[in-house]
Amino acid sequence: MSDPKTVEADAGARERIRDAAIDCFAREGFGASVRAIATAAGVSPGLITHHFGSKDALRAECDVEVLGRYRTLKDDAVDAPSDYLRGLFPDPGAAPVLVVYMIRALGAGGEAGRRFLDQMVDELRTVMKHSVEAGIVHPSRDEEARLRTFVTQGMGGMLVEFMSDPGASPEAFVARIMSPAHETLLPLLELYTEGLFTTSDLLDTYLSLRSTTPTQETED
């Protein structure tokens, strides 16, 4: 039978390695070495191999953890959005590392990047459902399409911002984009709150065209 203290110590080491890797990946990118992660976690590189097998497997576990933490932050924001925003400006807390990790994960591309994008959409689905049920977001005619658009456009905008200053620390980057004076916050909130067009003409035209256009399945 395993010694409970040994099991607890192993679990603690695994979590410490994972958290150190999240921080290293956010600050240095996914090229951060196993040795650097081991140093940050205060363990040997061999222990990382023991727990995770490979750096790719470590990253996959980091992906899941980052998205889970980010969903928790978003859920908290849904319950009290104005209070959340007021608190976020002076003290972003853990958000900077999570945000920059996600930007790097999507920017890295490849199969891992595509998988991360799909996982982001899955996590947002829960938050958006909560938001609609709470009455702070309108339902969509095509929720799945809205979820993917929201993720790709929102994260794409932050990726462009990040690429203009890739050497910034997560804290400095998020402080800049979350400053009340940042040029994108007002127009984004206007768009999300008030919309852009003064009439529904374009939407009505699109919906009419969509209803009369055969789908790929119909054509096949």
Wavefront OBJ file of the C-alpha trace (Angstrom):
o trace
v 0.000 0.000 0.000
v 1.306 3.456 -0.872
v 2.333 5.737 1.930
v -0.282 8.569 2.062
v 2.480 11.082 2.764
v 4.364 9.953 -0.349
v 1.227 10.196 -2.488
v 0.516 13.676 -1.116
v 4.108 14.750 -1.749
v 3.949 13.442 -5.325
v 0.704 15.311 -5.950
v 2.181 18.480 -4.482
v 5.280 18.195 -6.662
v 3.172 17.602 -9.753
v 1.077 20.710 -9.085
v 4.192 22.771 -8.351
v 5.751 21.680 -11.632
v 2.549 22.438 -13.544
v 2.204 25.900 -12.005
v 5.861 26.698 -12.663
v 5.440 25.555 -16.272
v 2.379 27.787 -16.757
v 4.379 30.765 -15.542
v 7.443 29.896 -17.643
v 5.404 29.305 -20.791
v 3.627 32.633 -20.319
v 6.851 34.555 -19.769
v 9.194 32.782 -22.186
v 6.943 31.004 -24.659
v 6.707 27.273 -25.263
v 10.385 27.145 -26.031
v 11.046 27.368 -22.288
v 13.285 24.440 -21.410
v 12.488 21.599 -19.058
v 15.528 22.657 -17.047
v 14.169 26.207 -16.669
v 10.803 24.838 -15.530
v 12.521 22.491 -13.090
v 14.525 25.385 -11.633
v 11.374 27.482 -11.240
v 9.602 24.580 -9.539
v 12.567 23.713 -7.325
v 12.780 20.149 -8.618
v 15.098 18.097 -10.839
v 14.419 17.764 -14.591
v 14.114 14.033 -14.005
v 11.134 14.562 -11.718
v 9.307 16.373 -14.538
v 9.897 13.366 -16.780
v 8.724 11.093 -13.977
v 5.427 12.958 -13.556
v 4.652 13.980 -17.135
v 6.770 11.888 -19.457
v 7.376 14.689 -21.945
v 7.199 18.461 -22.293
v 4.270 18.083 -24.689
v 2.317 16.144 -22.068
v 3.185 18.810 -19.484
v 1.933 21.517 -21.809
v -1.324 19.623 -22.424
v -1.985 19.503 -18.678
v -1.101 23.204 -18.385
v -3.596 23.986 -21.158
v -6.416 22.310 -19.250
v -5.498 24.039 -15.993
v -5.213 27.506 -17.557
v -8.580 27.210 -19.265
v -10.219 25.983 -16.072
v -8.846 28.919 -14.099
v -9.870 31.381 -16.792
v -13.411 29.980 -16.858
v -13.619 30.513 -13.092
v -12.590 34.160 -13.524
v -15.197 34.638 -16.250
v -17.913 32.976 -14.169
v -17.122 35.345 -11.318
v -17.421 38.256 -13.750
v -20.880 37.109 -14.882
v -22.184 37.159 -11.317
v -21.109 40.791 -10.751
v -19.690 42.244 -14.005
v -19.348 45.874 -12.911
v -17.740 44.959 -9.584
v -15.400 42.577 -11.407
v -14.303 45.290 -13.834
v -13.734 47.817 -11.045
v -11.554 45.333 -9.182
v -9.672 44.222 -12.286
v -8.295 47.663 -13.114
v -6.271 48.161 -9.919
v -5.512 44.483 -9.277
v -5.655 41.989 -12.175
v -4.509 39.203 -9.837
v -3.699 35.976 -11.669
v -5.208 37.152 -14.959
v -1.979 38.393 -16.641
v -0.238 35.013 -16.683
v -3.418 33.267 -17.836
v -4.108 35.787 -20.609
v -0.558 35.764 -21.979
v -0.397 31.963 -21.782
v -3.567 31.765 -23.900
v -2.220 34.276 -26.413
v 0.991 32.281 -26.775
v -0.919 29.003 -27.051
v -2.995 30.281 -29.958
v -0.102 32.146 -31.561
v 2.068 29.025 -31.541
v -0.327 27.429 -34.029
v -0.040 23.821 -35.098
v -2.124 20.951 -33.788
v -1.643 22.066 -30.176
v -2.867 25.565 -31.066
v -5.939 24.238 -32.877
v -6.715 21.962 -29.947
v -6.373 24.873 -27.541
v -8.754 26.974 -29.664
v -11.351 24.201 -29.551
v -10.899 23.921 -25.794
v -11.357 27.685 -25.414
v -14.643 27.475 -27.297
v -15.737 24.617 -25.030
v -14.913 26.614 -21.904
v -16.639 29.742 -23.220
v -19.778 27.722 -23.948
v -20.339 27.251 -20.227
v -19.688 30.927 -19.460
v -21.931 32.162 -22.282
v -24.775 29.876 -21.178
v -24.404 31.301 -17.676
v -24.397 34.849 -19.090
v -27.560 34.300 -21.143
v -29.342 32.707 -18.196
v -28.269 35.624 -15.983
v -29.844 38.045 -18.475
v -26.695 40.038 -19.248
v -26.129 38.653 -22.768
v -28.624 38.183 -25.598
v -29.071 34.647 -26.927
v -27.762 34.000 -30.442
v -29.407 32.520 -33.510
v -26.306 30.361 -33.868
v -24.579 30.041 -30.513
v -21.784 27.796 -31.740
v -20.821 30.234 -34.494
v -20.927 33.125 -32.032
v -18.689 31.302 -29.567
v -15.988 30.637 -32.168
v -16.224 34.182 -33.549
v -15.971 35.661 -30.077
v -12.842 33.641 -29.282
v -11.057 34.170 -32.603
v -11.747 37.896 -32.801
v -11.126 38.640 -29.134
v -7.946 36.618 -28.837
v -6.817 37.669 -32.320
v -6.969 41.308 -31.273
v -4.908 40.621 -28.175
v -2.416 38.595 -30.219
v -1.850 41.607 -32.492
v -1.346 43.797 -29.418
v 1.079 41.285 -27.913
v 3.129 40.955 -31.092
v 3.764 44.695 -31.026
v 5.601 44.274 -27.720
v 6.524 40.576 -27.318
v 9.137 41.286 -24.659
v 6.644 42.743 -22.185
v 5.995 40.794 -19.004
v 2.465 39.389 -18.600
v 1.832 41.965 -15.874
v 2.997 44.906 -18.011
v 1.073 43.709 -21.058
v -2.228 43.231 -19.238
v -1.786 46.515 -17.341
v -1.487 48.263 -20.704
v -4.455 46.645 -22.442
v -6.641 46.901 -19.328
v -5.874 50.541 -18.643
v -9.091 52.607 -18.648
v -7.307 54.882 -21.103
v -6.507 52.103 -23.594
v -7.911 52.998 -27.005
v -9.781 49.731 -27.659
v -11.794 49.381 -24.451
v -14.364 52.102 -25.139
v -15.177 51.050 -28.731
v -15.367 47.386 -27.708
v -17.766 48.118 -24.860
v -19.824 50.337 -27.175
v -20.042 47.572 -29.759
v -20.959 44.918 -27.200
v -23.459 47.153 -25.407
v -25.014 49.410 -28.041
v -24.225 47.654 -31.308
v -22.972 49.368 -34.447
v -25.719 49.673 -37.046
v -28.733 51.910 -36.506
v -31.103 49.616 -38.404
v -31.472 45.866 -38.855
v -31.390 46.107 -42.675
v -28.123 44.214 -43.189
v -29.031 41.495 -40.714
v -32.462 41.075 -42.243
v -30.951 40.841 -45.742
v -28.393 38.284 -44.593
v -31.003 36.134 -42.843
v -33.149 36.222 -45.980
v -30.221 35.163 -48.161
v -29.227 32.469 -45.695
v -32.712 30.994 -45.639
v -32.760 30.629 -49.431
v -29.161 29.381 -49.892
v -28.812 25.562 -50.050
v -26.518 24.081 -47.442
v -23.598 21.881 -48.397
v -25.522 18.832 -47.182
v -28.482 19.722 -49.453
v -26.211 20.171 -52.449
v -24.562 16.804 -51.801
l 1 2 3 4 5 6 7 8 9 10 11 12 13 14 15 16 17 18 19 20 21 22 23 24 25 26 27 28 29 30 31 32 33 34 35 36 37 38 39 40 41 42 43 44 45 46 47 48 49 50 51 52 53 54 55 56 57 58 59 60 61 62 63 64 65 66 67 68 69 70 71 72 73 74 75 76 77 78 79 80 81 82 83 84 85 86 87 88 89 90 91 92 93 94 95 96 97 98 99 100 101 102 103 104 105 106 107 108 109 110 111 112 113 114 115 116 117 118 119 120 121 122 123 124 125 126 127 128 129 130 131 132 133 134 135 136 137 138 139 140 141 142 143 144 145 146 147 148 149 150 151 152 153 154 155 156 157 158 159 160 161 162 163 164 165 166 167 168 169 170 171 172 173 174 175 176 177 178 179 180 181 182 183 184 185 186 187 188 189 190 191 192 193 194 195 196 197 198 199 200 201 202 203 204 205 206 207 208 209 210 211 212 213 214 215 216 217 218 219 220
